[in-house]
Amino acid sequence: MRQHVLVLYLATSALDSDVVGWSRYDGTARTHPTTGDSDEPPYATGLAALHDGWRLFQASQLLPPQAGHEYDVSFLKHEFFFEKLEELEELEEPGEAGNG
């Protein structure tokens, strides 16, 4: 089993709000997504990812801003981690492909 991880940053804490940023990671090493490889998010909302079979396993904690810092820009705070598990036919150790 290998894990695909999808990190979606949403406009609000609601799963049906728009995706404003994202990252993808492929534990199978079959693809190598990088930052900025697409102008379009993989899903319009977090809910759309759930509808496509991604499992939500972590949501960022909702913390109110400190007084006087309500409009500070520092990081994307509505972060959701999703996963899909994929079975591999044959597990190879990294670097062993083609050695035979």
VOZAPA-725516 format. One line per field, with one value per residue: x, y negated, z of N, C-alpha, C in turn; residue in one letter; chain. Coordinates in steps of 0.05 Angstrom, whole numbers. Layout:
n_c1 <- (X	...)
n_c2 <- (Y	...)
n_c3 <- (Z	...)
ca_c1 <- (X	...)
ca_c2 <- (Y	...)
ca_c3 <- (Z	...)
c_c1 <- (X	...)
c_c2 <- (Y	...)
c_c3 <- (Z	...)
r <- (A	...)
c <- (A	...)
This chain:
n_c1 <- (17	10	11	-25	-22	-61	-62	-104	-116	-165	-213	-244	-262	-299	-314	-338	-320	-281	-221	-158	-105	-57	-24	8	27	60	63	74	113	105	88	111	93	101	110	70	60	11	-42	-93	-133	-135	-186	-247	-268	-261	-300	-311	-266	-274	-320	-296	-270	-226	-199	-210	-163	-140	-152	-138	-130	-177	-161	-171	-151	-102	-118	-117	-88	-120	-121	-72	-26	0	2	-33	-90	-132	-126	-128	-118	-117	-124	-109	-106	-64	-57	1	26	76	124	180	244	268	307	318	293	297	343	368)
n_c2 <- (24	-44	-114	-169	-238	-296	-363	-414	-482	-523	-576	-588	-558	-520	-460	-463	-509	-551	-527	-554	-545	-491	-426	-367	-300	-240	-177	-131	-142	-145	-191	-259	-310	-382	-446	-496	-471	-472	-515	-511	-488	-420	-406	-441	-451	-429	-392	-370	-340	-300	-276	-252	-209	-218	-215	-251	-267	-303	-367	-436	-469	-514	-577	-638	-703	-744	-803	-862	-839	-820	-827	-812	-783	-720	-663	-609	-591	-554	-494	-430	-361	-306	-237	-182	-113	-67	-4	33	74	101	91	51	36	-31	-53	-3	10	38	66	128)
n_c3 <- (0	-16	-5	-29	-22	-13	-5	11	10	34	22	67	131	117	83	34	11	-34	-66	-53	-55	-63	-54	-77	-65	-82	-60	-87	-122	-176	-202	-202	-177	-176	-144	-172	-220	-244	-263	-248	-194	-168	-152	-144	-94	-25	-13	-64	-71	-33	-55	-98	-76	-42	23	81	129	163	191	196	258	284	301	334	312	345	382	344	303	263	208	189	143	136	132	99	130	129	123	95	97	54	34	-10	-17	-49	-77	-92	-143	-142	-96	-98	-76	-68	-122	-142	-189	-253	-241	-248)
ca_c1 <- (0	24	-7	-25	-31	-70	-65	-119	-120	-191	-219	-255	-260	-320	-304	-349	-309	-263	-193	-141	-78	-57	0	3	50	54	79	81	135	98	87	128	82	117	96	67	57	-16	-55	-120	-132	-145	-214	-258	-273	-254	-322	-308	-245	-288	-337	-278	-258	-205	-207	-200	-152	-132	-160	-124	-144	-187	-152	-177	-127	-98	-128	-99	-76	-142	-116	-44	-23	24	0	-60	-98	-153	-110	-141	-102	-133	-107	-119	-87	-62	-42	21	28	101	138	208	259	277	333	321	280	316	365	358)
ca_c2 <- (0	-70	-136	-195	-259	-321	-385	-436	-506	-533	-604	-589	-532	-502	-442	-470	-535	-549	-521	-577	-535	-462	-411	-339	-282	-213	-157	-109	-152	-143	-218	-277	-337	-403	-471	-512	-455	-475	-540	-503	-469	-393	-406	-468	-453	-405	-373	-357	-319	-278	-263	-236	-187	-226	-213	-273	-257	-324	-395	-454	-479	-542	-595	-666	-721	-762	-830	-879	-824	-807	-829	-805	-762	-705	-636	-600	-578	-533	-472	-404	-339	-284	-215	-159	-91	-51	22	37	103	111	70	50	16	-53	-49	25	14	43	83	155)
ca_c3 <- (0	-17	1	-43	-3	-26	15	-1	26	26	28	94	144	106	62	8	2	-57	-62	-60	-57	-61	-58	-81	-60	-91	-46	-105	-139	-205	-212	-186	-179	-164	-139	-195	-245	-255	-255	-239	-172	-176	-145	-138	-65	-10	-16	-89	-67	-19	-75	-116	-62	-24	51	97	154	182	185	214	282	281	322	329	312	368	379	329	281	248	179	182	124	143	121	93	154	127	110	97	86	43	25	-25	-15	-74	-75	-113	-150	-133	-82	-103	-60	-85	-135	-152	-215	-274	-232	-249)
c_c1 <- (18	3	-3	-35	-38	-75	-80	-121	-145	-194	-229	-252	-281	-309	-315	-340	-288	-234	-176	-111	-78	-28	-7	29	42	73	86	106	130	96	103	117	99	100	94	64	29	-27	-83	-118	-143	-175	-222	-261	-263	-275	-320	-287	-257	-305	-321	-263	-234	-215	-194	-189	-141	-142	-146	-142	-153	-179	-159	-152	-126	-109	-108	-85	-96	-136	-87	-45	3	24	-29	-70	-119	-142	-123	-123	-120	-114	-123	-98	-88	-46	-23	24	54	116	168	221	268	305	337	309	301	340	356	377)
c_c2 <- (-25	-92	-159	-215	-284	-341	-407	-458	-520	-562	-607	-561	-512	-486	-449	-498	-530	-543	-545	-569	-505	-451	-382	-324	-254	-193	-134	-116	-149	-171	-236	-306	-357	-428	-486	-497	-457	-501	-534	-483	-442	-390	-434	-472	-428	-384	-357	-335	-295	-262	-245	-214	-193	-225	-236	-261	-278	-351	-413	-464	-508	-558	-624	-683	-737	-789	-848	-866	-810	-808	-824	-782	-747	-677	-630	-582	-556	-510	-445	-383	-316	-262	-196	-138	-75	-26	24	67	115	88	73	30	-6	-48	-21	29	17	59	112	173)
c_c3 <- (0	-15	-18	-24	-20	-4	0	20	16	35	57	106	134	83	34	-2	-20	-49	-71	-63	-53	-64	-62	-76	-67	-78	-63	-122	-169	-218	-193	-189	-164	-160	-166	-221	-257	-245	-243	-216	-181	-170	-139	-108	-51	-12	-42	-87	-53	-38	-94	-102	-44	5	67	123	172	172	205	236	277	305	315	329	338	362	365	306	263	218	171	162	130	131	115	115	152	110	116	83	78	35	8	-22	-40	-69	-98	-118	-139	-120	-88	-84	-78	-97	-147	-179	-236	-266	-233	-258)
r <- (M	R	Q	H	V	L	V	L	Y	L	A	T	S	A	L	D	S	D	V	V	G	W	S	R	Y	D	G	T	A	R	T	H	P	T	T	G	D	S	D	E	P	P	Y	A	T	G	L	A	A	L	H	D	G	W	R	L	F	Q	A	S	Q	L	L	P	P	Q	A	G	H	E	Y	D	V	S	F	L	K	H	E	F	F	F	E	K	L	E	E	L	E	E	L	E	E	P	G	E	A	G	N	G)
c <- (A	A	A	A	A	A	A	A	A	A	A	A	A	A	A	A	A	A	A	A	A	A	A	A	A	A	A	A	A	A	A	A	A	A	A	A	A	A	A	A	A	A	A	A	A	A	A	A	A	A	A	A	A	A	A	A	A	A	A	A	A	A	A	A	A	A	A	A	A	A	A	A	A	A	A	A	A	A	A	A	A	A	A	A	A	A	A	A	A	A	A	A	A	A	A	A	A	A	A	A)
